[in-house]
Amino acid sequence: MYVIAVYDVNTKRVAKMLKLSRRYLNWIQNSVFEGNITPVKLKEYKIKARKIMNEDEDSLIIFQSRHEDWLEKEIIGIDKNPLDIIL
Amino acid sequence: MYVIAVYDVNTKRVAKMLKLSRRYLNWIQNSVFEGNITPVKLKEYKIKARKIMNEDEDSLIIFQSRHEDWLEKEIIGIDKNPLDIIL
């Protein structure tokens, strides 16, 4: 499935969330990640994210779409992660 | 159509982008917005965003899905904009 993940966590936890998220998804901008991921790997990501987060203060929102082509992506301005064009 | 918009703009322009984005979509977290919007209104939003942005430095990414139910949304931790539950 195709996922967009956005998090808003206390600055003390940003580095850990960034490191974790990079292992499962592609960074595209700020605290925004996207990518294709299996249900098992997504579950793993959420479990590990919960261990990092303070759920009374932090927020992780995950948008899931069963098919990548159900989502059109348009970039206005610069692409902060042009790398993903090469993949 | 259903849209998720995320922007990463120079701090000088954040306030203007926030104000503009709030007129077209629902704020959910950081610089992340979502909502149902007509093609005409989306076009209007993009034109106005371009006038605010420096496209050599800033980035606005828009994910479009023809149907809201093609996207599942899951929140882990707190919902930074509980208002949208009341809408």
Backbone of each chain as nested JSON, in Angstrom:
{
  "chains": [
    {"id": "A", "residues": [
      {"number": 1, "name": "MET", "atoms": {"N": [0.832, -1.184, 0.0], "CA": [0.0, 0.0, 0.0], "C": [0.878, 1.249, 0.0]}},
      {"number": 2, "name": "TYR", "atoms": {"N": [0.234, 2.38, -0.4], "CA": [0.961, 3.638, -0.494], "C": [0.611, 4.492, 0.718]}},
      {"number": 3, "name": "VAL", "atoms": {"N": [1.628, 5.089, 1.35], "CA": [1.418, 5.803, 2.61], "C": [2.051, 7.198, 2.575]}},
      {"number": 4, "name": "ILE", "atoms": {"N": [1.36, 8.137, 3.204], "CA": [1.938, 9.455, 3.503], "C": [1.914, 9.57, 5.024]}},
      {"number": 5, "name": "ALA", "atoms": {"N": [3.063, 9.863, 5.61], "CA": [3.133, 9.99, 7.072], "C": [3.631, 11.397, 7.436]}},
      {"number": 6, "name": "VAL", "atoms": {"N": [2.935, 12.026, 8.34], "CA": [3.367, 13.349, 8.804], "C": [3.39, 13.317, 10.33]}},
      {"number": 7, "name": "TYR", "atoms": {"N": [4.465, 13.82, 10.897], "CA": [4.508, 13.822, 12.368], "C": [4.804, 15.213, 12.906]}},
      {"number": 8, "name": "ASP", "atoms": {"N": [4.353, 15.434, 14.108], "CA": [4.55, 16.711, 14.809], "C": [4.908, 16.293, 16.237]}},
      {"number": 9, "name": "VAL", "atoms": {"N": [6.211, 16.212, 16.511], "CA": [6.659, 15.718, 17.808], "C": [7.535, 16.766, 18.486]}},
      {"number": 10, "name": "ASN", "atoms": {"N": [7.673, 16.637, 19.787], "CA": [8.516, 17.552, 20.556], "C": [9.943, 17.534, 19.983]}},
      {"number": 11, "name": "THR", "atoms": {"N": [10.586, 18.697, 19.951], "CA": [11.916, 18.802, 19.321], "C": [12.894, 17.776, 19.893]}},
      {"number": 12, "name": "LYS", "atoms": {"N": [12.707, 17.405, 21.165], "CA": [13.612, 16.406, 21.786], "C": [13.533, 15.065, 21.06]}},
      {"number": 13, "name": "ARG", "atoms": {"N": [12.394, 14.814, 20.384], "CA": [12.189, 13.496, 19.765], "C": [12.282, 13.533, 18.241]}},
      {"number": 14, "name": "VAL", "atoms": {"N": [12.512, 14.684, 17.667], "CA": [12.493, 14.821, 16.203], "C": [13.572, 13.954, 15.547]}},
      {"number": 15, "name": "ALA", "atoms": {"N": [14.775, 13.988, 16.081], "CA": [15.89, 13.249, 15.455], "C": [15.579, 11.75, 15.404]}},
      {"number": 16, "name": "LYS", "atoms": {"N": [15.051, 11.233, 16.493], "CA": [14.729, 9.787, 16.532], "C": [13.609, 9.445, 15.556]}},
      {"number": 17, "name": "MET", "atoms": {"N": [12.595, 10.337, 15.485], "CA": [11.47, 10.063, 14.555], "C": [11.955, 10.132, 13.106]}},
      {"number": 18, "name": "LEU", "atoms": {"N": [12.849, 11.075, 12.844], "CA": [13.391, 11.226, 11.481], "C": [14.163, 9.962, 11.1]}},
      {"number": 19, "name": "LYS", "atoms": {"N": [15.023, 9.51, 12.012], "CA": [15.851, 8.326, 11.76], "C": [14.958, 7.09, 11.533]}},
      {"number": 20, "name": "LEU", "atoms": {"N": [13.973, 6.925, 12.4], "CA": [13.059, 5.776, 12.262], "C": [12.298, 5.848, 10.943]}},
      {"number": 21, "name": "SER", "atoms": {"N": [11.715, 7.004, 10.672], "CA": [10.864, 7.157, 9.478], "C": [11.664, 6.919, 8.197]}},
      {"number": 22, "name": "ARG", "atoms": {"N": [12.906, 7.332, 8.208], "CA": [13.762, 7.15, 7.007], "C": [13.985, 5.678, 6.714]}},
      {"number": 23, "name": "ARG", "atoms": {"N": [13.902, 4.833, 7.723], "CA": [14.13, 3.393, 7.505], "C": [12.922, 2.737, 6.837]}},
      {"number": 24, "name": "TYR", "atoms": {"N": [11.777, 3.4, 6.892], "CA": [10.567, 2.767, 6.338], "C": [10.012, 3.507, 5.13]}},
      {"number": 25, "name": "LEU", "atoms": {"N": [10.226, 4.822, 5.069], "CA": [9.602, 5.638, 4.021], "C": [10.605, 6.651, 3.458]}},
      {"number": 26, "name": "ASN", "atoms": {"N": [10.165, 7.369, 2.414], "CA": [11.049, 8.358, 1.789], "C": [10.714, 9.756, 2.323]}},
      {"number": 27, "name": "TRP", "atoms": {"N": [11.749, 10.444, 2.772], "CA": [11.542, 11.817, 3.247], "C": [11.223, 12.719, 2.06]}},
      {"number": 28, "name": "ILE", "atoms": {"N": [10.21, 13.553, 2.154], "CA": [9.953, 14.482, 1.048], "C": [10.034, 15.932, 1.476]}},
      {"number": 29, "name": "GLN", "atoms": {"N": [9.789, 16.211, 2.737], "CA": [9.804, 17.625, 3.128], "C": [9.511, 17.72, 4.629]}},
      {"number": 30, "name": "ASN", "atoms": {"N": [10.157, 18.663, 5.311], "CA": [9.855, 18.833, 6.757], "C": [9.691, 17.484, 7.43]}},
      {"number": 31, "name": "SER", "atoms": {"N": [8.579, 17.293, 8.105], "CA": [8.347, 15.997, 8.783], "C": [7.318, 15.195, 7.989]}},
      {"number": 32, "name": "VAL", "atoms": {"N": [7.525, 15.17, 6.669], "CA": [6.584, 14.475, 5.77], "C": [7.31, 13.375, 5.012]}},
      {"number": 33, "name": "PHE", "atoms": {"N": [6.716, 12.167, 5.052], "CA": [7.302, 11.0, 4.394], "C": [6.26, 10.326, 3.52]}},
      {"number": 34, "name": "GLU", "atoms": {"N": [6.713, 9.638, 2.512], "CA": [5.784, 8.91, 1.638], "C": [6.467, 7.633, 1.18]}},
      {"number": 35, "name": "GLY", "atoms": {"N": [5.65, 6.723, 0.645], "CA": [6.258, 5.544, 0.044], "C": [5.336, 4.343, 0.063]}},
      {"number": 36, "name": "ASN", "atoms": {"N": [5.748, 3.333, -0.697], "CA": [5.049, 2.051, -0.691], "C": [5.587, 1.217, 0.456]}},
      {"number": 37, "name": "ILE", "atoms": {"N": [4.699, 0.575, 1.171], "CA": [5.109, -0.193, 2.348], "C": [4.135, -1.354, 2.535]}},
      {"number": 38, "name": "THR", "atoms": {"N": [4.632, -2.465, 3.049], "CA": [3.744, -3.613, 3.283], "C": [2.996, -3.399, 4.601]}},
      {"number": 39, "name": "PRO", "atoms": {"N": [1.829, -4.028, 4.759], "CA": [1.093, -3.917, 6.023], "C": [1.946, -4.328, 7.232]}},
      {"number": 40, "name": "VAL", "atoms": {"N": [2.763, -5.347, 7.071], "CA": [3.609, -5.814, 8.184], "C": [4.627, -4.727, 8.564]}},
      {"number": 41, "name": "LYS", "atoms": {"N": [5.259, -4.162, 7.553], "CA": [6.287, -3.13, 7.804], "C": [5.626, -1.861, 8.385]}},
      {"number": 42, "name": "LEU", "atoms": {"N": [4.43, -1.548, 7.94], "CA": [3.735, -0.361, 8.466], "C": [3.407, -0.567, 9.941]}},
      {"number": 43, "name": "LYS", "atoms": {"N": [2.983, -1.769, 10.257], "CA": [2.67, -2.095, 11.661], "C": [3.935, -1.942, 12.527]}},
      {"number": 44, "name": "GLU", "atoms": {"N": [5.022, -2.435, 12.012], "CA": [6.327, -2.356, 12.693], "C": [6.709, -0.884, 12.932]}},
      {"number": 45, "name": "TYR", "atoms": {"N": [6.529, -0.082, 11.882], "CA": [6.854, 1.359, 11.956], "C": [6.01, 2.023, 13.047]}},
      {"number": 46, "name": "LYS", "atoms": {"N": [4.735, 1.701, 13.091], "CA": [3.84, 2.334, 14.077], "C": [4.199, 1.929, 15.5]}},
      {"number": 47, "name": "ILE", "atoms": {"N": [4.549, 0.656, 15.691], "CA": [4.941, 0.182, 17.022], "C": [6.19, 0.929, 17.497]}},
      {"number": 48, "name": "LYS", "atoms": {"N": [7.171, 1.031, 16.594], "CA": [8.432, 1.7, 16.958], "C": [8.215, 3.202, 17.161]}},
      {"number": 49, "name": "ALA", "atoms": {"N": [7.329, 3.774, 16.348], "CA": [7.046, 5.212, 16.509], "C": [6.417, 5.473, 17.881]}},
      {"number": 50, "name": "ARG", "atoms": {"N": [5.512, 4.594, 18.264], "CA": [4.854, 4.762, 19.58], "C": [5.864, 4.724, 20.726]}},
      {"number": 51, "name": "LYS", "atoms": {"N": [6.916, 3.896, 20.549], "CA": [7.943, 3.799, 21.61], "C": [8.725, 5.102, 21.737]}},
      {"number": 52, "name": "ILE", "atoms": {"N": [8.839, 5.823, 20.612], "CA": [9.596, 7.089, 20.63], "C": [8.705, 8.224, 21.134]}},
      {"number": 53, "name": "MET", "atoms": {"N": [7.435, 8.177, 20.704], "CA": [6.553, 9.318, 20.947], "C": [6.056, 9.415, 22.389]}},
      {"number": 54, "name": "ASN", "atoms": {"N": [5.672, 10.648, 22.765], "CA": [4.854, 10.84, 23.97], "C": [3.444, 11.104, 23.426]}},
      {"number": 55, "name": "GLU", "atoms": {"N": [2.602, 10.101, 23.475], "CA": [1.299, 10.182, 22.795], "C": [0.359, 11.206, 23.409]}},
      {"number": 56, "name": "ASP", "atoms": {"N": [0.747, 11.769, 24.548], "CA": [-0.066, 12.852, 25.117], "C": [0.32, 14.208, 24.534]}},
      {"number": 57, "name": "GLU", "atoms": {"N": [1.409, 14.218, 23.786], "CA": [1.94, 15.506, 23.337], "C": [2.236, 15.499, 21.827]}},
      {"number": 58, "name": "ASP", "atoms": {"N": [2.655, 14.337, 21.325], "CA": [3.081, 14.243, 19.929], "C": [1.952, 13.694, 19.049]}},
      {"number": 59, "name": "SER", "atoms": {"N": [2.159, 13.874, 17.733], "CA": [1.133, 13.42, 16.782], "C": [1.8, 12.84, 15.538]}},
      {"number": 60, "name": "LEU", "atoms": {"N": [1.317, 11.669, 15.126], "CA": [1.748, 11.05, 13.863], "C": [0.478, 10.739, 13.093]}},
      {"number": 61, "name": "ILE", "atoms": {"N": [0.352, 11.272, 11.896], "CA": [-0.822, 11.003, 11.069], "C": [-0.38, 10.197, 9.849]}},
      {"number": 62, "name": "ILE", "atoms": {"N": [-1.075, 9.115, 9.619], "CA": [-0.744, 8.237, 8.492], "C": [-1.951, 8.16, 7.562]}},
      {"number": 63, "name": "PHE", "atoms": {"N": [-1.694, 8.579, 6.298], "CA": [-2.719, 8.44, 5.26], "C": [-2.352, 7.202, 4.443]}},
      {"number": 64, "name": "GLN", "atoms": {"N": [-3.296, 6.279, 4.308], "CA": [-3.033, 5.062, 3.541], "C": [-3.922, 5.023, 2.31]}},
      {"number": 65, "name": "SER", "atoms": {"N": [-3.32, 4.655, 1.203], "CA": [-4.1, 4.464, -0.012], "C": [-3.725, 3.11, -0.574]}},
      {"number": 66, "name": "ARG", "atoms": {"N": [-4.752, 2.31, -0.935], "CA": [-4.435, 0.945, -1.359], "C": [-3.568, 0.933, -2.614]}},
      {"number": 67, "name": "HIS", "atoms": {"N": [-3.73, 1.982, -3.448], "CA": [-2.932, 1.997, -4.679], "C": [-2.275, 3.356, -4.856]}},
      {"number": 68, "name": "GLU", "atoms": {"N": [-0.988, 3.357, -5.227], "CA": [-0.269, 4.617, -5.41], "C": [-0.95, 5.471, -6.471]}},
      {"number": 69, "name": "ASP", "atoms": {"N": [-1.534, 4.816, -7.483], "CA": [-2.09, 5.643, -8.573], "C": [-3.456, 6.233, -8.202]}},
      {"number": 70, "name": "TRP", "atoms": {"N": [-3.923, 5.961, -6.982], "CA": [-5.124, 6.665, -6.519], "C": [-4.777, 8.053, -6.016]}},
      {"number": 71, "name": "LEU", "atoms": {"N": [-3.496, 8.342, -5.987], "CA": [-3.04, 9.622, -5.477], "C": [-2.17, 10.299, -6.519]}},
      {"number": 72, "name": "GLU", "atoms": {"N": [-2.542, 11.54, -6.864], "CA": [-1.689, 12.311, -7.757], "C": [-0.857, 13.259, -6.907]}},
      {"number": 73, "name": "LYS", "atoms": {"N": [0.404, 13.362, -7.235], "CA": [1.294, 14.215, -6.449], "C": [1.793, 15.348, -7.341]}},
      {"number": 74, "name": "GLU", "atoms": {"N": [1.616, 16.587, -6.852], "CA": [2.078, 17.739, -7.626], "C": [3.0, 18.569, -6.749]}},
      {"number": 75, "name": "ILE", "atoms": {"N": [4.134, 18.955, -7.278], "CA": [5.09, 19.761, -6.509], "C": [5.15, 21.16, -7.115]}},
      {"number": 76, "name": "ILE", "atoms": {"N": [4.882, 22.171, -6.314], "CA": [5.01, 23.571, -6.729], "C": [6.227, 24.134, -6.021]}},
      {"number": 77, "name": "GLY", "atoms": {"N": [7.117, 24.755, -6.803], "CA": [8.376, 25.214, -6.21], "C": [9.398, 24.106, -6.342]}},
      {"number": 78, "name": "ILE", "atoms": {"N": [10.309, 24.033, -5.389], "CA": [11.384, 23.041, -5.536], "C": [10.993, 21.719, -4.894]}},
      {"number": 79, "name": "ASP", "atoms": {"N": [11.598, 20.65, -5.424], "CA": [11.434, 19.316, -4.842], "C": [12.553, 19.151, -3.83]}},
      {"number": 80, "name": "LYS", "atoms": {"N": [12.191, 19.115, -2.547], "CA": [13.2, 19.083, -1.491], "C": [13.946, 17.748, -1.47]}},
      {"number": 81, "name": "ASN", "atoms": {"N": [13.418, 16.736, -2.18], "CA": [14.12, 15.452, -2.193], "C": [14.174, 14.92, -3.612]}},
      {"number": 82, "name": "PRO", "atoms": {"N": [14.921, 15.599, -4.469], "CA": [14.959, 15.192, -5.88], "C": [15.468, 13.758, -6.035]}},
      {"number": 83, "name": "LEU", "atoms": {"N": [16.128, 13.247, -4.986], "CA": [16.666, 11.883, -5.058], "C": [15.598, 10.896, -5.491]}},
      {"number": 84, "name": "ASP", "atoms": {"N": [14.358, 11.143, -4.986], "CA": [13.365, 10.09, -5.224], "C": [12.997, 10.004, -6.697]}},
      {"number": 85, "name": "ILE", "atoms": {"N": [13.474, 10.95, -7.489], "CA": [13.226, 10.853, -8.94], "C": [14.13, 9.77, -9.532]}},
      {"number": 86, "name": "ILE", "atoms": {"N": [15.296, 9.598, -8.905], "CA": [16.271, 8.625, -9.473], "C": [15.859, 7.209, -9.119]}},
      {"number": 87, "name": "LEU", "atoms": {"N": [15.158, 7.055, -7.971], "CA": [14.847, 5.664, -7.539], "C": [14.007, 4.934, -8.595]}}
    ]},
    {"id": "B", "residues": [
      {"number": 1, "name": "MET", "atoms": {"N": [-12.802, 16.798, -5.002], "CA": [-11.686, 15.89, -4.802], "C": [-11.094, 16.142, -3.423]}},
      {"number": 2, "name": "TYR", "atoms": {"N": [-10.393, 15.087, -2.958], "CA": [-9.806, 15.167, -1.614], "C": [-8.324, 15.48, -1.749]}},
      {"number": 3, "name": "VAL", "atoms": {"N": [-7.849, 16.413, -0.934], "CA": [-6.47, 16.893, -1.089], "C": [-5.733, 16.933, 0.243]}},
      {"number": 4, "name": "ILE", "atoms": {"N": [-4.446, 16.593, 0.183], "CA": [-3.534, 16.818, 1.311], "C": [-2.463, 17.775, 0.791]}},
      {"number": 5, "name": "ALA", "atoms": {"N": [-2.251, 18.876, 1.5], "CA": [-1.251, 19.845, 1.06], "C": [-0.211, 20.021, 2.168]}},
      {"number": 6, "name": "VAL", "atoms": {"N": [1.052, 19.943, 1.781], "CA": [2.131, 20.176, 2.75], "C": [3.076, 21.198, 2.157]}},
      {"number": 7, "name": "TYR", "atoms": {"N": [3.447, 22.177, 2.948], "CA": [4.384, 23.174, 2.405], "C": [5.597, 23.317, 3.329]}},
      {"number": 8, "name": "ASP", "atoms": {"N": [6.669, 23.739, 2.703], "CA": [7.938, 23.975, 3.401], "C": [8.446, 25.286, 2.808]}},
      {"number": 9, "name": "VAL", "atoms": {"N": [8.157, 26.393, 3.499], "CA": [8.51, 27.707, 2.951], "C": [9.385, 28.456, 3.943]}},
      {"number": 10, "name": "ASN", "atoms": {"N": [10.084, 29.45, 3.448], "CA": [10.95, 30.273, 4.286], "C": [10.114, 30.902, 5.419]}},
      {"number": 11, "name": "THR", "atoms": {"N": [10.688, 30.977, 6.604], "CA": [9.931, 31.453, 7.777], "C": [9.264, 32.801, 7.51]}},
      {"number": 12, "name": "LYS", "atoms": {"N": [9.887, 33.632, 6.655], "CA": [9.297, 34.954, 6.328], "C": [7.911, 34.799, 5.697]}},
      {"number": 13, "name": "ARG", "atoms": {"N": [7.674, 33.626, 5.049], "CA": [6.429, 33.47, 4.287], "C": [5.436, 32.512, 4.963]}},
      {"number": 14, "name": "VAL", "atoms": {"N": [5.808, 31.949, 6.093], "CA": [4.958, 30.938, 6.733], "C": [3.587, 31.514, 7.105]}},
      {"number": 15, "name": "ALA", "atoms": {"N": [3.567, 32.679, 7.702], "CA": [2.295, 33.266, 8.171], "C": [1.323, 33.458, 7.01]}},
      {"number": 16, "name": "LYS", "atoms": {"N": [1.84, 33.936, 5.894], "CA": [0.976, 34.167, 4.718], "C": [0.455, 32.851, 4.161]}},
      {"number": 17, "name": "MET", "atoms": {"N": [1.344, 31.84, 4.107], "CA": [0.924, 30.528, 3.563], "C": [-0.114, 29.878, 4.489]}},
      {"number": 18, "name": "LEU", "atoms": {"N": [0.083, 30.054, 5.798], "CA": [-0.869, 29.494, 6.775], "C": [-2.232, 30.142, 6.58]}},
      {"number": 19, "name": "LYS", "atoms": {"N": [-2.231, 31.466, 6.48], "CA": [-3.481, 32.221, 6.329], "C": [-4.199, 31.816, 5.025]}},
      {"number": 20, "name": "LEU", "atoms": {"N": [-3.439, 31.754, 3.958], "CA": [-4.037, 31.369, 2.659], "C": [-4.584, 29.946, 2.734]}},
      {"number": 21, "name": "SER", "atoms": {"N": [-3.766, 29.02, 3.229], "CA": [-4.155, 27.599, 3.235], "C": [-5.402, 27.376, 4.083]}},
      {"number": 22, "name": "ARG", "atoms": {"N": [-5.513, 28.122, 5.163], "CA": [-6.688, 27.983, 6.06], "C": [-7.98, 28.37, 5.354]}},
      {"number": 23, "name": "ARG", "atoms": {"N": [-7.856, 29.248, 4.336], "CA": [-9.084, 29.667, 3.622], "C": [-9.584, 28.577, 2.677]}},
      {"number": 24, "name": "TYR", "atoms": {"N": [-8.733, 27.614, 2.335], "CA": [-9.127, 26.598, 1.344], "C": [-9.217, 25.203, 1.943]}},
      {"number": 25, "name": "LEU", "atoms": {"N": [-8.415, 24.933, 3.006], "CA": [-8.316, 23.571, 3.536], "C": [-8.294, 23.599, 5.065]}},
      {"number": 26, "name": "ASN", "atoms": {"N": [-8.322, 22.403, 5.67], "CA": [-8.32, 22.31, 7.14], "C": [-6.902, 22.036, 7.627]}},
      {"number": 27, "name": "TRP", "atoms": {"N": [-6.474, 22.864, 8.58], "CA": [-5.149, 22.634, 9.161], "C": [-5.193, 21.364, 10.008]}},
      {"number": 28, "name": "ILE", "atoms": {"N": [-4.227, 20.477, 9.893], "CA": [-4.214, 19.297, 10.761], "C": [-2.95, 19.215, 11.597]}},
      {"number": 29, "name": "GLN", "atoms": {"N": [-1.867, 19.817, 11.144], "CA": [-0.63, 19.665, 11.923], "C": [0.482, 20.422, 11.206]}},
      {"number": 30, "name": "ASN", "atoms": {"N": [1.397, 21.028, 11.978], "CA": [2.535, 21.734, 11.337], "C": [2.089, 22.461, 10.072]}},
      {"number": 31, "name": "SER", "atoms": {"N": [2.742, 22.162, 8.981], "CA": [2.363, 22.839, 7.725], "C": [1.616, 21.839, 6.838]}},
      {"number": 32, "name": "VAL", "atoms": {"N": [0.678, 21.133, 7.452], "CA": [-0.079, 20.088, 6.74], "C": [-1.576, 20.406, 6.773]}},
      {"number": 33, "name": "PHE", "atoms": {"N": [-2.194, 20.352, 5.587], "CA": [-3.618, 20.673, 5.45], "C": [-4.311, 19.568, 4.671]}},
      {"number": 34, "name": "GLU", "atoms": {"N": [-5.569, 19.423, 4.918], "CA": [-6.341, 18.427, 4.163], "C": [-7.75, 18.966, 3.936]}},
      {"number": 35, "name": "GLY", "atoms": {"N": [-8.47, 18.3, 3.007], "CA": [-9.87, 18.658, 2.853], "C": [-10.4, 18.381, 1.462]}},
      {"number": 36, "name": "ASN", "atoms": {"N": [-11.716, 18.457, 1.361], "CA": [-12.357, 18.34, 0.063], "C": [-12.373, 19.713, -0.59]}},
      {"number": 37, "name": "ILE", "atoms": {"N": [-12.074, 19.756, -1.864], "CA": [-11.985, 21.033, -2.571], "C": [-12.338, 20.812, -4.037]}},
      {"number": 38, "name": "THR", "atoms": {"N": [-12.963, 21.809, -4.648], "CA": [-13.318, 21.687, -6.063], "C": [-12.072, 21.972, -6.912]}},
      {"number": 39, "name": "PRO", "atoms": {"N": [-12.042, 21.439, -8.15], "CA": [-10.897, 21.738, -9.031], "C": [-10.686, 23.247, -9.214]}},
      {"number": 40, "name": "VAL", "atoms": {"N": [-11.768, 23.992, -9.297], "CA": [-11.639, 25.447, -9.504], "C": [-10.972, 26.093, -8.281]}},
      {"number": 41, "name": "LYS", "atoms": {"N": [-11.427, 25.71, -7.092], "CA": [-10.871, 26.291, -5.858], "C": [-9.411, 25.841, -5.666]}},
      {"number": 42, "name": "LEU", "atoms": {"N": [-9.111, 24.642, -6.068], "CA": [-7.723, 24.151, -5.936], "C": [-6.8, 24.958, -6.846]}},
      {"number": 43, "name": "LYS", "atoms": {"N": [-7.295, 25.217, -8.047], "CA": [-6.503, 26.006, -9.007], "C": [-6.249, 27.397, -8.436]}},
      {"number": 44, "name": "GLU", "atoms": {"N": [-7.304, 27.98, -7.839], "CA": [-7.217, 29.313, -7.229], "C": [-6.171, 29.303, -6.089]}},
      {"number": 45, "name": "TYR", "atoms": {"N": [-6.223, 28.263, -5.263], "CA": [-5.278, 28.113, -4.136], "C": [-3.851, 28.065, -4.661]}},
      {"number": 46, "name": "LYS", "atoms": {"N": [-3.636, 27.314, -5.705], "CA": [-2.273, 27.154, -6.242], "C": [-1.755, 28.466, -6.829]}},
      {"number": 47, "name": "ILE", "atoms": {"N": [-2.633, 29.195, -7.528], "CA": [-2.222, 30.481, -8.118], "C": [-1.816, 31.445, -7.0]}},
      {"number": 48, "name": "LYS", "atoms": {"N": [-2.635, 31.494, -5.944], "CA": [-2.345, 32.418, -4.837], "C": [-1.107, 31.965, -4.06]}},
      {"number": 49, "name": "ALA", "atoms": {"N": [-0.935, 30.657, -3.935], "CA": [0.253, 30.157, -3.224], "C": [1.518, 30.547, -3.989]}},
      {"number": 50, "name": "ARG", "atoms": {"N": [1.43, 30.429, -5.305], "CA": [2.614, 30.782, -6.122], "C": [2.982, 32.246, -5.931]}},
      {"number": 51, "name": "LYS", "atoms": {"N": [1.97, 33.099, -5.75], "CA": [2.268, 34.541, -5.57], "C": [2.988, 34.797, -4.253]}},
      {"number": 52, "name": "ILE", "atoms": {"N": [2.741, 33.926, -3.273], "CA": [3.384, 34.102, -1.953], "C": [4.788, 33.488, -1.973]}},
      {"number": 53, "name": "MET", "atoms": {"N": [4.902, 32.336, -2.642], "CA": [6.13, 31.56, -2.56], "C": [7.286, 32.143, -3.384]}},
      {"number": 54, "name": "ASN", "atoms": {"N": [8.499, 31.75, -2.973], "CA": [9.673, 31.931, -3.832], "C": [9.947, 30.52, -4.352]}},
      {"number": 55, "name": "GLU", "atoms": {"N": [9.576, 30.262, -5.584], "CA": [9.608, 28.89, -6.093], "C": [11.016, 28.34, -6.251]}},
      {"number": 56, "name": "ASP", "atoms": {"N": [12.006, 29.189, -6.086], "CA": [13.391, 28.682, -6.124], "C": [13.832, 28.164, -4.75]}},
      {"number": 57, "name": "GLU", "atoms": {"N": [13.019, 28.429, -3.75], "CA": [13.46, 28.122, -2.386], "C": [12.38, 27.338, -1.615]}},
      {"number": 58, "name": "ASP", "atoms": {"N": [11.114, 27.64, -1.916], "CA": [10.009, 27.038, -1.169], "C": [9.424, 25.834, -1.912]}},
      {"number": 59, "name": "SER", "atoms": {"N": [8.638, 25.061, -1.13], "CA": [8.036, 23.864, -1.734], "C": [6.623, 23.674, -1.211]}},
      {"number": 60, "name": "LEU", "atoms": {"N": [5.696, 23.402, -2.132], "CA": [4.314, 23.05, -1.782], "C": [4.009, 21.758, -2.511]}},
      {"number": 61, "name": "ILE", "atoms": {"N": [3.633, 20.729, -1.75], "CA": [3.308, 19.443, -2.379], "C": [1.818, 19.172, -2.163]}},
      {"number": 62, "name": "ILE", "atoms": {"N": [1.144, 18.841, -3.222], "CA": [-0.294, 18.585, -3.152], "C": [-0.578, 17.157, -3.607]}},
      {"number": 63, "name": "PHE", "atoms": {"N": [-1.162, 16.396, -2.691], "CA": [-1.594, 15.04, -3.033], "C": [-3.094, 15.112, -3.3]}},
      {"number": 64, "name": "GLN", "atoms": {"N": [-3.511, 14.629, -4.46], "CA": [-4.94, 14.66, -4.804], "C": [-5.468, 13.241, -4.934]}},
      {"number": 65, "name": "SER", "atoms": {"N": [-6.642, 13.042, -4.342], "CA": [-7.302, 11.752, -4.504], "C": [-8.725, 12.032, -4.954]}},
      {"number": 66, "name": "ARG", "atoms": {"N": [-9.171, 11.315, -5.995], "CA": [-10.494, 11.655, -6.521], "C": [-11.579, 11.41, -5.47]}},
      {"number": 67, "name": "HIS", "atoms": {"N": [-11.35, 10.455, -4.585], "CA": [-12.4, 10.18, -3.577], "C": [-11.784, 10.135, -2.188]}},
      {"number": 68, "name": "GLU", "atoms": {"N": [-12.454, 10.784, -1.226], "CA": [-11.919, 10.8, 0.135], "C": [-11.785, 9.387, 0.678]}},
      {"number": 69, "name": "ASP", "atoms": {"N": [-12.719, 8.493, 0.278], "CA": [-12.652, 7.165, 0.882], "C": [-11.554, 6.302, 0.27]}},
      {"number": 70, "name": "TRP", "atoms": {"N": [-10.799, 6.853, -0.701], "CA": [-9.634, 6.106, -1.195], "C": [-8.465, 6.29, -0.236]}},
      {"number": 71, "name": "LEU", "atoms": {"N": [-8.662, 7.135, 0.767], "CA": [-7.574, 7.414, 1.693], "C": [-8.052, 7.129, 3.113]}},
      {"number": 72, "name": "GLU", "atoms": {"N": [-7.307, 6.275, 3.823], "CA": [-7.627, 6.045, 5.237], "C": [-6.683, 6.923, 6.063]}},
      {"number": 73, "name": "LYS", "atoms": {"N": [-7.246, 7.546, 7.072], "CA": [-6.419, 8.437, 7.908], "C": [-6.369, 7.869, 9.314]}},
      {"number": 74, "name": "GLU", "atoms": {"N": [-5.15, 7.697, 9.838], "CA": [-4.99, 7.165, 11.196], "C": [-4.143, 8.163, 11.991]}},
      {"number": 75, "name": "ILE", "atoms": {"N": [-4.592, 8.475, 13.2], "CA": [-3.84, 9.409, 14.045], "C": [-3.279, 8.642, 15.245]}},
      {"number": 76, "name": "ILE", "atoms": {"N": [-1.973, 8.716, 15.421], "CA": [-1.314, 8.111, 16.589], "C": [-0.869, 9.272, 17.474]}},
      {"number": 77, "name": "GLY", "atoms": {"N": [-1.207, 9.181, 18.766], "CA": [-0.922, 10.314, 19.65], "C": [-2.104, 11.263, 19.616]}},
      {"number": 78, "name": "ILE", "atoms": {"N": [-1.84, 12.537, 19.788], "CA": [-2.968, 13.474, 19.877], "C": [-3.344, 14.009, 18.507]}},
      {"number": 79, "name": "ASP", "atoms": {"N": [-4.63, 14.395, 18.388], "CA": [-5.119, 15.058, 17.178], "C": [-4.955, 16.553, 17.403]}},
      {"number": 80, "name": "LYS", "atoms": {"N": [-4.024, 17.158, 16.649], "CA": [-3.696, 18.571, 16.871], "C": [-4.865, 19.477, 16.476]}},
      {"number": 81, "name": "ASN", "atoms": {"N": [-5.834, 18.925, 15.703], "CA": [-6.964, 19.784, 15.313], "C": [-8.27, 19.046, 15.571]}},
      {"number": 82, "name": "PRO", "atoms": {"N": [-8.597, 18.795, 16.846], "CA": [-9.804, 18.005, 17.133], "C": [-11.045, 18.656, 16.579]}},
      {"number": 83, "name": "LEU", "atoms": {"N": [-10.97, 19.952, 16.25], "CA": [-12.136, 20.654, 15.695], "C": [-12.724, 19.874, 14.533]}},
      {"number": 84, "name": "ASP", "atoms": {"N": [-11.833, 19.267, 13.723], "CA": [-12.384, 18.69, 12.484], "C": [-13.24, 17.471, 12.778]}},
      {"number": 85, "name": "ILE", "atoms": {"N": [-13.246, 17.023, 14.028], "CA": [-14.145, 15.903, 14.376], "C": [-15.563, 16.448, 14.484]}},
      {"number": 86, "name": "ILE", "atoms": {"N": [-15.67, 17.722, 14.85], "CA": [-17.006, 18.312, 15.037], "C": [-17.633, 18.652, 13.697]}},
      {"number": 87, "name": "LEU", "atoms": {"N": [-16.838, 18.947, 12.686], "CA": [-17.394, 19.387, 11.381], "C": [-18.297, 18.344, 10.766]}}
    ]}
  ]
}
